[in-house]
């Protein structure tokens, strides 16, 4: 490090000190200009884009008819109860509260770095008394105000401040990303609970039908029209159906407990009074083009801001290799009496520059540049995954619709087969085994239909989450401010 410091003489008359200081600043100015001749700074690129080019459109053609724009994606399902659950999650969830506090921390850091751009003013006041051997008392008073300021010629401080500002904004986007994920989780659990309730009701109907078949088979056995094997087979089928009840009930309990936790509440042994059926899918949302994900998805917005912030930290490291200039002064009073003779003023100027640091600062620049390259690679990778998620959701929804149509057709045939095999069995034209096989097939398909319908809804939720595009927490915070203001 190389240090040049110029101090003015402390004089009782401030204007004389100023004259001496101005005269003494000449050599400092000359030295400064010598350094300026070879000083270069890092240029930050705020328009960085992923390392790959995205396609101009998604691979699956989508019709544009029937779209209805809503404020939030879950409103597409037109379910007030679901909307209430998500609103409670956004206000009470403790994961969101943690993210909100992290955002406040980042905002506080930004304020700290912003304060370093301005002069620092400190004050010092003291008084002391001394008693001599002859009994005299000597009193001295001291008080001064000191000002110190770093001239940010190379944008070292401003680069750090811009990085902190971007990191604070990124933390806001992180909060939005968590809110989006949690809203999707609430909707997924909500529709899983509805599906399990429908499965439970279906199982009870199937058990009721199985009991009728079982009673009929026993009656036919008593009349000599059926064998004991037929009775055992139907009894086994009925027992197998009943074994599904505790499985479904256990899923309901675990799903309800999970939903309570996401809502910010203690798991309770009572239902949330969720009722209804699985809804029909609303029209597909506006997809835009893959490049729109860069601004619509909060995780990609956060990554982009962190990337630019990392580049500003490179600029700070580069500026740290250049001379630093601090200017300041102090003024006050010292003496035993409050007279003008005790007034003083002091001005200073520091020029500090590294001469030999054995490559430490250069290595810091290289390290921060590597961080920028890492953040750019991460930004590109997440962008690719985002496109993949949208593409997967679109194709999965199309294939899931085709699968549901196929299962419905299969169920239609299975029910017809069950009806026909029952007639043949009642007429004594066949044994009970074809009836049992047809019954098992029809009941399994009925349960599968519910499963496939719920999976279709979850695929649509995946599409909503993959597209992003809404500021959930920002809107909630704005609404809270308006409520407080009123």
C-alpha positions as CSV (number, residue, x, y, z in Angstrom):
1,X,0.0,0.0,0.0
2,X,1.1,3.5,-0.7
3,X,-0.2,6.4,1.4
4,X,0.0,10.1,0.8
5,X,-1.6,12.2,3.5
6,X,-1.7,16.0,3.6
7,X,-2.8,17.7,6.8
8,X,-3.3,21.4,7.3
9,X,-1.9,23.1,10.4
10,X,-4.4,23.6,13.2
11,X,-4.9,27.3,13.5
12,X,-7.3,29.4,15.6
13,X,-8.5,31.1,12.4
14,X,-10.2,28.6,10.0
15,X,-9.6,30.7,6.8
16,X,-5.8,30.5,7.3
17,X,-6.0,26.7,7.6
18,X,-8.0,26.6,4.4
19,X,-5.3,28.6,2.6
20,X,-2.6,26.4,3.8
21,X,-4.6,23.3,2.8
22,X,-5.3,24.5,-0.7
23,X,-1.6,25.2,-1.2
24,X,-0.7,21.8,0.1
25,X,-3.2,20.0,-2.1
26,X,-1.2,20.8,-5.2
27,X,1.3,18.0,-4.9
28,X,-1.5,15.6,-4.0
29,X,-3.4,16.6,-7.1
30,X,-0.3,16.0,-9.2
31,X,0.2,12.6,-7.8
32,X,-3.5,11.8,-8.4
33,X,-3.3,12.7,-12.1
34,X,-0.3,10.4,-12.5
35,X,-2.4,7.5,-11.2
36,X,-5.5,8.5,-13.3
37,X,-3.5,8.1,-16.5
38,X,-3.3,4.3,-16.1
39,X,-6.6,3.5,-14.3
40,X,-9.4,1.6,-16.0
41,X,-12.6,0.2,-14.5
42,X,-14.9,-2.8,-15.2
43,X,-17.9,-2.2,-17.4
44,X,-21.0,-4.0,-16.1
45,X,-23.3,-5.6,-18.7
46,X,-26.9,-5.2,-17.4
47,X,-28.5,-6.9,-20.4
48,X,-27.1,-10.4,-20.0
49,X,-29.2,-13.1,-21.5
50,X,-28.9,-17.0,-21.3
51,X,-26.1,-18.6,-23.2
52,X,-28.6,-20.4,-25.5
53,X,-31.3,-19.0,-27.8
54,X,-34.9,-20.2,-27.2
55,X,-37.3,-21.3,-29.9
56,X,-39.8,-18.7,-31.1
57,X,-42.7,-20.8,-29.9
58,X,-43.6,-23.9,-28.0
59,X,-43.7,-27.1,-29.9
60,X,-47.4,-27.9,-29.2
61,X,-49.8,-25.8,-31.2
62,X,-52.5,-24.3,-28.9
63,X,-55.8,-22.8,-29.9
64,X,-56.4,-19.2,-28.6
65,X,-60.2,-19.5,-28.2
66,X,-62.0,-19.3,-24.9
67,X,-59.3,-17.8,-22.7
68,X,-60.5,-15.8,-19.7
69,X,-57.9,-13.6,-18.0
70,X,-58.1,-13.6,-14.1
71,X,-56.0,-11.9,-11.5
72,X,-54.5,-15.1,-10.2
73,X,-54.1,-18.6,-11.8
74,X,-56.2,-20.5,-9.2
75,X,-59.2,-18.3,-9.9
76,X,-59.5,-20.2,-13.2
77,X,-61.0,-23.0,-11.2
78,X,-63.8,-20.7,-9.9
79,X,-63.5,-22.3,-6.4
80,X,-63.9,-19.8,-3.5
81,X,-62.9,-22.3,-0.9
82,X,-59.6,-22.9,-2.7
83,X,-59.0,-19.2,-3.1
84,X,-59.6,-18.8,0.7
85,X,-57.0,-21.5,1.5
86,X,-54.4,-19.9,-0.8
87,X,-55.0,-16.4,0.6
88,X,-54.5,-17.8,4.2
89,X,-51.3,-19.5,3.0
90,X,-49.9,-16.3,1.6
91,X,-50.6,-14.4,4.8
92,X,-49.8,-17.1,7.5
93,X,-47.3,-19.6,6.1
94,X,-44.0,-19.6,8.1
95,X,-41.8,-20.4,5.1
96,X,-43.0,-17.2,3.5
97,X,-42.4,-15.3,6.7
98,X,-38.8,-16.5,6.7
99,X,-38.4,-15.4,3.1
100,X,-39.9,-12.0,4.0
101,X,-37.4,-11.5,6.8
102,X,-34.6,-12.4,4.4
103,X,-35.8,-9.8,2.1
104,X,-35.8,-7.2,4.9
105,X,-32.2,-8.2,5.7
106,X,-31.2,-7.7,2.1
107,X,-33.0,-4.3,2.1
108,X,-31.1,-3.3,5.2
109,X,-27.8,-4.2,3.6
110,X,-28.7,-2.1,0.6
111,X,-29.3,0.9,3.0
112,X,-25.9,0.3,4.7
113,X,-24.1,0.3,1.4
114,X,-26.0,3.4,0.3
115,X,-24.9,5.3,3.4
116,X,-21.3,4.7,2.6
117,X,-21.7,7.0,-0.5
118,X,-22.2,10.0,1.8
119,X,-19.8,11.8,4.2
120,X,-19.7,10.4,7.7
121,X,-19.9,13.0,10.5
122,X,-18.9,12.2,14.0
123,X,-18.7,14.3,17.2
124,X,-16.4,14.1,20.2
125,X,-16.9,16.1,23.5
126,X,-14.8,15.7,26.6
127,X,-13.9,17.7,29.7
128,X,-11.3,17.0,32.5
129,X,-10.2,18.6,35.7
130,X,-6.7,18.3,37.3
131,X,-5.8,19.3,40.9
132,X,-2.2,20.4,41.6
133,X,-0.3,20.0,44.8
134,X,-0.9,23.6,45.7
135,X,-4.6,23.1,45.5
136,X,-5.3,24.7,42.2
137,X,-7.8,23.2,39.8
138,X,-7.1,23.1,36.1
139,X,-9.9,22.5,33.7
140,X,-9.7,21.7,30.0
141,X,-12.5,21.3,27.5
142,X,-12.4,19.6,24.1
143,X,-15.1,19.3,21.5
144,X,-14.9,18.7,17.8
145,X,-17.0,17.6,14.8
146,X,-15.2,15.5,12.2
147,X,-16.2,14.8,8.6
148,X,-14.8,12.1,6.5
149,X,-15.7,11.2,2.9
150,X,-14.3,8.8,0.3
151,X,-14.3,10.2,-3.2
152,X,-15.9,7.4,-5.3
153,X,-13.9,8.1,-8.4
154,X,-13.8,4.5,-9.6
155,X,-17.4,3.5,-8.6
156,X,-16.2,1.1,-5.9
157,X,-18.8,2.2,-3.4
158,X,-21.6,2.7,-5.9
159,X,-20.9,-0.7,-7.5
160,X,-21.2,-2.3,-4.1
161,X,-24.4,-0.4,-3.5
162,X,-25.9,-1.4,-6.9
163,X,-25.1,-5.0,-6.2
164,X,-26.8,-4.8,-2.8
165,X,-29.8,-3.1,-4.4
166,X,-30.1,-5.9,-7.0
167,X,-29.7,-8.5,-4.3
168,X,-32.5,-6.9,-2.4
169,X,-34.7,-7.0,-5.5
170,X,-33.7,-10.6,-6.0
171,X,-34.8,-11.5,-2.5
172,X,-38.3,-10.0,-3.4
173,X,-38.4,-12.3,-6.4
174,X,-37.4,-15.2,-4.2
175,X,-40.3,-14.4,-2.0
176,X,-42.6,-14.4,-5.1
177,X,-41.1,-17.8,-6.2
178,X,-41.9,-19.4,-2.8
179,X,-45.4,-17.9,-2.8
180,X,-46.0,-19.4,-6.3
181,X,-44.7,-22.8,-5.2
182,X,-46.8,-22.8,-2.1
183,X,-50.0,-21.7,-3.9
184,X,-49.5,-24.6,-6.3
185,X,-48.9,-27.0,-3.4
186,X,-52.1,-25.9,-1.7
187,X,-54.1,-26.5,-4.9
188,X,-52.5,-29.9,-5.5
189,X,-53.3,-31.0,-1.9
190,X,-56.8,-29.6,-2.1
191,X,-57.6,-31.6,-5.2
192,X,-55.9,-34.7,-3.8
193,X,-58.2,-34.5,-0.8
194,X,-61.2,-34.1,-3.0
195,X,-60.1,-37.1,-5.1
196,X,-59.6,-39.2,-1.9
197,X,-63.1,-38.2,-0.7
198,X,-64.5,-39.3,-4.0
199,X,-62.5,-42.5,-3.8
200,X,-63.9,-43.1,-0.3
201,X,-67.5,-42.6,-1.5
202,X,-66.9,-44.8,-4.5
203,X,-65.4,-47.6,-2.3
204,X,-68.5,-47.5,-0.1
205,X,-70.7,-47.9,-3.1
206,X,-68.6,-50.7,-4.5
207,X,-68.7,-52.4,-1.1
208,X,-72.5,-52.1,-1.0
209,X,-72.7,-53.6,-4.5
210,X,-70.2,-56.3,-3.4
211,X,-72.3,-57.2,-0.4
212,X,-75.4,-57.6,-2.6
213,X,-73.5,-59.9,-4.9
214,X,-72.2,-61.8,-1.9
215,X,-75.7,-62.2,-0.5
216,X,-77.0,-63.3,-3.9
217,X,-74.2,-65.8,-4.3
218,X,-74.9,-67.3,-0.8
219,X,-78.6,-67.5,-1.7
220,X,-77.9,-69.4,-4.9
221,X,-75.5,-71.7,-3.0
222,X,-78.3,-72.4,-0.5
223,X,-80.6,-73.2,-3.4
224,X,-78.0,-75.5,-5.0
225,X,-77.6,-73.1,-8.0
226,X,-74.0,-72.1,-7.1
227,X,-70.9,-73.8,-5.6
228,X,-69.2,-72.9,-2.4
229,X,-66.2,-71.7,-4.6
230,X,-68.5,-69.0,-6.0
231,X,-69.3,-67.8,-2.5
232,X,-65.6,-67.8,-1.5
233,X,-64.6,-65.9,-4.6
234,X,-67.2,-63.2,-4.1
235,X,-66.3,-63.0,-0.4
236,X,-62.7,-62.6,-1.3
237,X,-63.5,-59.8,-3.8
238,X,-65.6,-58.0,-1.2
239,X,-62.8,-58.2,1.4
240,X,-60.2,-56.9,-1.1
241,X,-62.4,-53.9,-1.7
242,X,-62.7,-53.2,2.0
243,X,-58.9,-53.3,2.4
244,X,-58.8,-50.1,0.3
245,X,-60.7,-48.1,2.9
246,X,-57.9,-47.7,5.5
247,X,-55.5,-46.8,2.7
248,X,-57.7,-44.0,1.5
249,X,-58.5,-42.8,5.0
250,X,-54.8,-42.7,5.9
251,X,-54.1,-40.6,2.8
252,X,-56.9,-38.2,3.8
253,X,-55.4,-37.7,7.2
254,X,-51.9,-37.2,6.0
255,X,-53.0,-34.8,3.2
256,X,-55.2,-32.8,5.7
257,X,-52.3,-32.6,8.1
258,X,-50.0,-31.4,5.4
259,X,-52.5,-28.7,4.3
260,X,-52.8,-27.5,7.9
261,X,-49.0,-27.1,8.1
262,X,-48.8,-25.1,4.9
263,X,-51.6,-22.9,6.1
264,X,-49.5,-22.1,9.2
265,X,-51.7,-24.1,11.6
266,X,-51.2,-27.0,13.9
267,X,-52.4,-30.3,12.4
268,X,-55.8,-31.2,13.8
269,X,-57.9,-34.3,13.9
270,X,-60.8,-32.6,12.2
271,X,-61.7,-32.1,8.6
272,X,-61.3,-28.8,6.7
273,X,-64.9,-29.3,5.4
274,X,-63.6,-29.7,1.9
275,X,-66.4,-30.9,-0.4
276,X,-67.2,-31.0,-4.0
277,X,-66.0,-32.8,-7.1
278,X,-63.0,-32.5,-9.4
279,X,-63.6,-29.6,-11.8
280,X,-63.5,-29.5,-15.5
281,X,-60.3,-27.9,-16.8
282,X,-60.5,-24.2,-17.8
283,X,-59.2,-23.1,-21.1
284,X,-55.4,-23.0,-21.5
285,X,-53.8,-19.8,-20.2
286,X,-51.9,-17.4,-22.5
287,X,-48.6,-19.1,-23.2
288,X,-46.6,-16.4,-25.0
289,X,-43.2,-17.5,-26.2
290,X,-40.4,-19.2,-24.3
291,X,-38.5,-16.0,-23.9
292,X,-41.4,-14.5,-21.9
293,X,-40.4,-16.9,-19.0
294,X,-37.3,-14.7,-18.4
295,X,-39.6,-11.9,-17.1
296,X,-42.7,-13.9,-16.0
297,X,-41.0,-16.5,-13.7
298,X,-39.8,-15.0,-10.4
299,X,-37.0,-17.6,-10.0
300,X,-35.6,-16.5,-13.4
301,X,-36.0,-12.8,-12.5
302,X,-34.1,-13.4,-9.2
303,X,-31.3,-15.3,-11.0
304,X,-30.9,-12.5,-13.5
305,X,-30.6,-9.8,-10.8
306,X,-28.1,-11.9,-8.8
307,X,-26.1,-12.3,-12.1
308,X,-26.0,-8.5,-12.6
309,X,-25.2,-8.0,-8.9
310,X,-22.3,-10.4,-9.2
311,X,-21.0,-8.4,-12.2
312,X,-21.2,-5.2,-10.1
313,X,-19.1,-7.0,-7.4
314,X,-16.5,-7.6,-10.1
315,X,-16.5,-3.8,-10.8
316,X,-16.0,-3.3,-7.0
317,X,-13.0,-5.7,-7.0
318,X,-11.5,-3.9,-10.0
319,X,-11.9,-0.5,-8.4
320,X,-10.3,-1.9,-5.2
321,X,-7.1,-2.2,-7.1
322,X,-7.1,1.5,-7.9
323,X,-6.2,4.5,-5.7
324,X,-8.6,5.5,-3.0
325,X,-9.0,9.1,-2.0
326,X,-10.5,10.2,1.3
327,X,-11.2,13.8,2.1
328,X,-12.3,15.3,5.4
329,X,-11.7,17.7,8.2
330,X,-12.6,18.5,11.7
331,X,-13.3,21.6,13.6
332,X,-13.9,22.5,17.2
333,X,-12.6,23.9,20.5
334,X,-10.0,23.0,23.0
335,X,-8.7,24.9,26.0
336,X,-9.5,25.9,29.5
337,X,-11.7,28.8,28.5
338,X,-14.3,29.2,25.9
339,X,-12.7,31.8,23.8
340,X,-11.9,32.2,20.1
341,X,-8.3,31.4,20.8
342,X,-9.3,27.8,21.4
343,X,-11.0,27.3,18.1
344,X,-9.3,25.1,15.5
345,X,-9.9,23.6,12.1
346,X,-8.1,20.7,10.4
347,X,-8.5,19.4,6.8
348,X,-6.9,16.3,5.4
349,X,-6.7,14.4,2.2
350,X,-5.6,10.7,1.8
351,X,-4.4,9.0,-1.3
352,X,-4.0,5.3,-0.8
353,X,-3.0,2.9,-3.6
354,X,-1.8,-0.7,-3.6
355,X,1.8,-1.1,-4.8
356,X,2.7,-4.8,-4.0
357,X,0.0,-7.2,-2.8
358,X,1.4,-10.3,-4.4
359,X,-1.7,-10.7,-6.7
360,X,-4.3,-10.8,-3.9
361,X,-6.6,-8.2,-5.4
362,X,-6.2,-9.6,-8.9
363,X,-7.1,-13.0,-7.6
364,X,-10.2,-11.5,-6.0
365,X,-11.2,-10.1,-9.4
366,X,-10.7,-13.5,-11.0
367,X,-12.7,-15.2,-8.3
368,X,-15.7,-12.8,-8.7
369,X,-15.6,-13.1,-12.5
370,X,-15.8,-16.9,-12.0
371,X,-18.9,-16.3,-9.8
372,X,-20.4,-14.3,-12.7
373,X,-19.8,-17.2,-15.1
374,X,-21.3,-19.6,-12.6
375,X,-24.4,-17.5,-12.2
376,X,-24.7,-17.1,-15.9
377,X,-24.6,-20.9,-16.3
378,X,-27.1,-21.4,-13.5
379,X,-29.4,-18.8,-15.2
380,X,-29.2,-20.6,-18.5
381,X,-29.8,-24.0,-16.9
382,X,-32.9,-22.9,-15.0
383,X,-34.2,-21.2,-18.2
384,X,-33.8,-24.5,-20.0
385,X,-35.6,-26.4,-17.2
386,X,-38.4,-23.8,-17.3
387,X,-39.0,-24.4,-21.0
388,X,-38.9,-28.1,-20.3
389,X,-41.6,-27.8,-17.6
390,X,-43.9,-25.8,-19.9
391,X,-43.4,-28.2,-22.8
392,X,-43.9,-31.3,-20.5
393,X,-47.1,-29.8,-19.0
394,X,-48.5,-29.1,-22.4
395,X,-47.8,-32.6,-23.8
396,X,-48.7,-34.4,-20.6
397,X,-52.1,-32.6,-20.5
398,X,-52.8,-33.6,-24.1
399,X,-51.8,-37.3,-23.5
400,X,-53.7,-37.3,-20.2
401,X,-56.9,-36.3,-22.0
402,X,-56.4,-39.1,-24.5
403,X,-55.7,-41.5,-21.6
404,X,-58.9,-40.5,-19.8
405,X,-61.0,-41.0,-23.0
406,X,-59.5,-44.4,-23.4
407,X,-60.1,-45.4,-19.8
408,X,-63.7,-44.1,-20.1
409,X,-64.2,-46.3,-23.2
410,X,-62.7,-49.2,-21.4
411,X,-65.0,-48.7,-18.4
412,X,-68.0,-48.6,-20.7
413,X,-67.0,-51.9,-22.2
414,X,-66.3,-53.4,-18.7
415,X,-69.7,-52.4,-17.4
416,X,-71.4,-54.0,-20.5
417,X,-69.3,-57.1,-20.0
418,X,-70.3,-57.2,-16.3
419,X,-74.0,-57.0,-17.2
420,X,-73.7,-59.7,-19.8
421,X,-71.6,-62.1,-17.6
422,X,-74.1,-61.7,-14.8
423,X,-77.0,-62.6,-17.1
424,X,-75.2,-65.7,-18.3
425,X,-74.3,-66.7,-14.7
426,X,-77.9,-66.2,-13.6
427,X,-79.1,-68.4,-16.5
428,X,-76.6,-71.1,-15.6
429,X,-74.7,-70.7,-18.8
430,X,-71.3,-70.0,-17.1
431,X,-69.6,-70.2,-13.7
432,X,-68.9,-67.2,-11.4
433,X,-65.4,-66.6,-12.5
434,X,-66.2,-64.3,-15.5
435,X,-68.6,-62.3,-13.3
436,X,-65.9,-61.9,-10.7
437,X,-63.3,-60.8,-13.3
438,X,-65.7,-58.3,-14.9
439,X,-66.6,-56.9,-11.5
440,X,-63.0,-56.4,-10.5
441,X,-62.2,-54.8,-13.8
442,X,-65.2,-52.3,-13.6
443,X,-64.5,-51.3,-10.1
444,X,-60.7,-50.8,-10.7
445,X,-61.5,-48.7,-13.7
446,X,-64.0,-46.5,-11.8
447,X,-61.2,-45.8,-9.2
448,X,-58.7,-45.2,-12.0
449,X,-60.9,-42.6,-13.6
450,X,-60.8,-40.5,-10.5
451,X,-57.1,-40.9,-10.3
452,X,-56.5,-39.8,-13.9
453,X,-58.9,-36.9,-13.6
454,X,-57.0,-35.6,-10.5
455,X,-53.7,-36.1,-12.3
456,X,-55.0,-34.0,-15.2
457,X,-55.7,-31.1,-12.8
458,X,-52.3,-31.4,-11.3
459,X,-50.7,-31.2,-14.7
460,X,-52.6,-28.0,-15.4
461,X,-51.3,-26.6,-12.0
462,X,-47.8,-27.5,-13.1
463,X,-48.4,-25.5,-16.3
464,X,-49.6,-22.5,-14.3
465,X,-46.6,-22.7,-12.0
466,X,-44.2,-23.1,-14.9
467,X,-45.5,-20.0,-16.6
468,X,-45.3,-17.7,-13.6
469,X,-46.3,-14.2,-14.5
470,X,-48.0,-12.9,-11.3
471,X,-46.8,-10.9,-8.4
472,X,-48.6,-12.6,-5.5
473,X,-46.8,-11.2,-2.5
474,X,-46.3,-7.7,-4.0
475,X,-50.1,-7.5,-4.5
476,X,-50.7,-8.7,-1.0
477,X,-48.3,-6.2,0.5
478,X,-49.8,-3.4,-1.5
479,X,-53.3,-4.4,-0.3
480,X,-52.1,-4.4,3.3
481,X,-50.6,-0.9,2.9
482,X,-53.9,0.4,1.5
483,X,-55.7,-1.1,4.4
484,X,-53.4,0.5,6.9
485,X,-53.7,3.8,5.1
486,X,-57.4,3.8,5.2
